[in-house]
């Protein structure tokens, strides 16, 4: 499976890892309040990799791909995943951090009433989530996150 097609399903206690994976551009679903059987079924049906901290789930005999996350620290969790997959920089910052939807490029004109004046005067590239309406641009948070990820990728 190509890196662009890798999809994850994470236990509810791995929400921060899901956010990191979304920053990297990976489809990372965190279904709430559904049974483990339903989660496994989703993994099988949607060809997702199940990420869990629960050994009992990781050791099940069901046929699904799963990874036991060994630490509680989100950045170390991400490092564990990055050691197993090849990061594809082409998909970086392509998913909504809130709802996991794909982001779409939009013109400044289309979002000018939705962002602060200084943002629209400083930045020209914007992406929007059509599902939740969140708008993204390559501001200081983007630069900080990219730097932290670069450090993780080189360690």
N, C-alpha and C positions, 0 to 999 in steps of 0.2 A: 504494500500500500504506500503510495507516495506521501510525502510529508504534508502536502497541501490537502490531502484527503483524510489525514489522521483525525479521528474524533474521539473525544473522551466523555465518560460519564463519571461523575465524582460523587462520593458520599457527601451528605450535608455538612459534615465537619471539615470539609476541605474547600470551603468557599473562597478562601484567600488564594489557594493554589489555582482554583478555577479562574480567578481574576488575572493571575499572572499568565496562565495559558491563553486566555483570551487576548491579553496584550500581545502575546507572541503570534496571534492570529489563528489559534486552534479552536475549533468548535468544542466547547466545554460545557456540557449540560450538568446542572445540579438539581435533579428532580426532588421536590419536597413531598414529604408524607406519602411515599409509596413503598410498597413492600419490597424486600430484597428480591423476591421472585420476579416482580415486575421490572425491577432495575436490570436483572440478568436478562430477561426477555428483551428489553430495549437494547441492551448491548448486542445481543445476538441479531436482532432484527435490523438495527441501524449500523452494525459493524463498528461498535464503539469499544474502546479500551476502558475497562472499569478500574478506577483508582479508589483505593480504600485504605484506611488505617486499621481495619478490623481483621485480625488473623483468621478468625472463624470463617469469614467470607472469602478471604484469599485462598483458603485451603479447601474450599468446596470442590466437589467432583464435577459440577456442571461444566458444559463446554462453552466457555467464554474467555476472552483474553482479559486478564486482570493483573494489576501491579499493586503489591503491598507497599504503601508509603511508610517509611520507617522512622520518620521524625515528625515532631510537632511544629517545627519552624518552617513557615511558608517558603522562604528563599532556599532552604536546604531541600525541601520537598521538590521545588522546581529543579534544583541541581540534579536530584535523583532522576527526574524525567529527562532532563537534557543529556544525561549520560547514556540514555537509552535510545534517543532519537536524534536525527540531524535537524537542527534548527534551520528553517527556510526564511531568510530575511525578507523575501518578496511578500510574505503574508503578514509581516509585523504590522500591528495597529490596524487590522482589517475587520475586527469584531467589536461589538459593543461590550463594554466591561460590565454593564448592568444586566442586559437581557440576552447576550450571546448572539444577537442578530448580526448579519453582515453589514458593514458600513458602506455608504455610497458617497462618492465625491459630489459636492454641491458648490455652486458659485457663491461668491460673497453676497451678491444681490439677493439670492434666495433666503439667506439667513441673517441679513443685516439688521433686522428688527429683533433678532433673537440672541445676539451676542453684544457684550459691552462695546462701546465706541472705540476704546483703545485697542481691543482685540481685532476688530474689523479693519482698523487703520494700520495694524502691525502685521497681520497675517493674511495670506491670500489663499492658502489651501485649507479647505474645510471638508469634514466628512460628517454625515448625519446617520443616525439610526432611524430608519423609517418605522420601526416598531414602537420605540419609547420616546423618540424625539431628541435624544441626547446629541449634542454637537461636539465634535472633537477638532482640535487644531494642534499644530506642533509647537506648543508653548514650552515654558520652563519645566512643567511636569513631564512632558514627552521626552525632553532632553535628559532629565534626571533618570527616568525609567530606562531609557535606552543605554545610558551609562552603566547603571546597575546591572542590566542584562549582559552588557559586554563583559563586565567583571565576572559574572557567573559563568559565561561561556568560555572564559580563559582560565578558570580555576579547575 
